[in-house]
């Protein structure tokens, strides 16, 4: 009635579950399979599969996955290559970048978000920092930003030079 409907992602059964009552603190959680978190995870999540964050789940760190379903609390930025589903019980305190998003009534998003095709971040398309004097922002445009330098380091580590 109001436009094209986005189909919910087909999320496979999680290969790993961090259960309610479990707290896991680590620098990075990576993998190709799906993960479900019902406990507390402190660290960054970088998955080629799907991420399901249950109602009792909390993530404190950056999140990236192919498909993401959020029902708990995220304190950090979220990047989703496919569909991000924010349920009515979810709270996100951080910036969101996703190809597509579904937000149920009651879902809380506290931060900036970008939905749709996402160009790769480079030194040329970095947003200007808020509350920064104009001369610093002008000088910053002449040199690579911290984020652009970080992306180069990651690309080199992955073999993309």
C-alpha positions as CSV (number, residue, x, y, z in Angstrom):
1,X,0.0,0.0,0.0
2,X,2.8,2.5,0.9
3,X,5.5,1.1,-1.4
4,X,7.8,-1.8,-1.8
5,X,7.8,-4.2,1.2
6,X,11.2,-5.4,2.4
7,X,11.2,-9.2,3.1
8,X,12.6,-10.2,6.4
9,X,16.0,-11.9,6.0
10,X,16.3,-15.6,6.1
11,X,18.4,-16.1,9.1
12,X,20.0,-19.6,9.5
13,X,20.1,-21.4,12.9
14,X,23.0,-19.9,14.9
15,X,26.1,-22.0,15.1
16,X,27.2,-20.2,18.3
17,X,25.0,-19.0,21.2
18,X,26.2,-16.8,24.1
19,X,23.5,-17.6,26.6
20,X,21.7,-15.5,29.2
21,X,23.8,-15.0,32.3
22,X,27.1,-15.3,30.4
23,X,29.4,-12.3,30.0
24,X,32.1,-12.6,27.4
25,X,34.8,-9.9,27.1
26,X,37.2,-10.1,24.1
27,X,38.6,-7.8,21.5
28,X,36.8,-9.4,18.5
29,X,34.2,-12.0,17.6
30,X,34.5,-13.1,14.0
31,X,33.1,-16.0,11.9
32,X,31.3,-17.1,8.8
33,X,28.3,-18.6,10.7
34,X,25.4,-17.0,12.5
35,X,25.7,-16.1,16.2
36,X,23.0,-15.5,18.8
37,X,23.7,-13.4,21.9
38,X,21.4,-13.5,24.9
39,X,24.1,-12.6,27.4
40,X,26.6,-9.7,27.5
41,X,29.3,-9.4,24.9
42,X,32.0,-6.7,25.3
43,X,34.0,-6.3,22.1
44,X,33.6,-5.9,18.4
45,X,31.5,-8.3,16.3
46,X,32.4,-8.9,12.7
47,X,30.4,-11.7,11.0
48,X,29.9,-13.0,7.5
49,X,26.8,-14.7,8.7
50,X,23.8,-13.3,10.7
51,X,23.7,-11.8,14.2
52,X,20.7,-12.3,16.5
53,X,20.7,-10.2,19.7
54,X,18.0,-11.5,22.0
55,X,15.9,-9.3,24.4
56,X,18.3,-10.1,27.3
57,X,21.4,-9.5,25.2
58,X,23.8,-6.6,25.3
59,X,26.7,-5.8,23.0
60,X,29.2,-3.1,23.9
61,X,31.3,-2.5,20.8
62,X,31.1,-2.2,17.0
63,X,28.8,-4.6,15.2
64,X,29.0,-5.7,11.5
65,X,27.2,-8.7,10.0
66,X,25.4,-9.7,6.8
67,X,21.9,-9.7,8.4
68,X,21.1,-8.5,11.9
69,X,18.1,-8.9,14.2
70,X,18.2,-6.7,17.3
71,X,16.0,-7.2,20.3
72,X,18.4,-6.1,23.1
73,X,20.9,-3.3,23.7
74,X,23.8,-2.2,21.5
75,X,26.2,0.4,22.7
76,X,28.3,1.0,19.6
77,X,28.0,1.5,15.8
78,X,26.2,-1.0,13.7
79,X,26.9,-1.9,10.0
80,X,24.8,-4.3,8.1
81,X,25.4,-5.5,4.6
82,X,21.8,-6.7,4.2
83,X,18.6,-6.2,6.3
84,X,18.8,-4.8,9.8
85,X,15.7,-5.6,11.8
86,X,15.2,-3.5,15.0
87,X,12.5,-5.0,17.1
88,X,10.2,-3.2,19.6
89,X,12.5,-4.1,22.5
90,X,15.8,-3.0,20.9
91,X,17.9,0.0,21.9
92,X,20.8,1.1,19.7
93,X,23.1,3.8,21.1
94,X,25.4,4.4,18.1
95,X,25.5,5.2,14.4
96,X,23.9,2.8,11.9
97,X,24.9,2.0,8.3
98,X,22.8,-0.5,6.5
99,X,21.5,-1.5,3.1
100,X,17.9,-1.9,4.3
101,X,16.2,-1.4,7.7
102,X,13.0,-2.5,9.4
103,X,12.1,-0.8,12.7
104,X,9.3,-2.1,14.8
105,X,7.2,0.4,16.8
106,X,9.0,1.0,20.1
107,X,12.5,0.2,18.8
108,X,14.9,3.0,19.9
109,X,17.7,4.4,17.7
110,X,19.9,7.0,19.3
111,X,22.5,8.1,16.7
112,X,22.8,8.9,13.1
113,X,21.9,6.4,10.4
114,X,22.5,5.8,6.7
115,X,20.2,3.5,4.7
116,X,20.8,2.4,1.1
117,X,23.8,1.9,-1.1
118,X,26.9,2.9,0.9
119,X,30.0,4.3,-0.8
120,X,33.3,3.2,0.6
121,X,34.6,5.6,3.2
122,X,37.6,7.6,2.0
123,X,39.5,10.7,3.1
124,X,37.4,12.7,0.5
125,X,33.9,11.7,1.8
126,X,34.5,11.8,5.6
127,X,31.9,13.9,7.4
128,X,33.2,17.0,9.2
129,X,33.5,16.6,12.9
130,X,30.9,18.5,14.9
131,X,32.0,21.3,17.2
132,X,35.3,21.6,15.4
133,X,36.7,25.0,14.4
134,X,36.3,25.7,10.6
135,X,40.1,25.9,10.1
136,X,40.6,22.5,11.6
137,X,38.0,21.0,9.3
138,X,39.6,22.7,6.3
139,X,43.1,21.4,7.3
140,X,41.5,18.0,7.8
141,X,40.3,17.9,4.2
142,X,43.9,18.1,3.0
143,X,45.0,15.1,4.9
144,X,43.7,11.6,5.4
145,X,41.4,11.3,8.3
146,X,42.0,8.9,11.2
147,X,39.1,6.7,9.9
148,X,40.5,6.6,6.3
149,X,44.0,5.6,7.7
150,X,42.3,2.9,9.8
151,X,40.5,1.6,6.7
152,X,43.8,1.4,4.8
153,X,45.3,-0.7,7.6
154,X,42.4,-3.1,7.5
155,X,42.6,-3.3,3.7
156,X,46.3,-4.1,3.9
157,X,45.6,-6.8,6.5
158,X,43.0,-8.4,4.2
159,X,45.4,-8.3,1.3
160,X,43.6,-5.4,-0.6
161,X,46.2,-2.8,-1.4
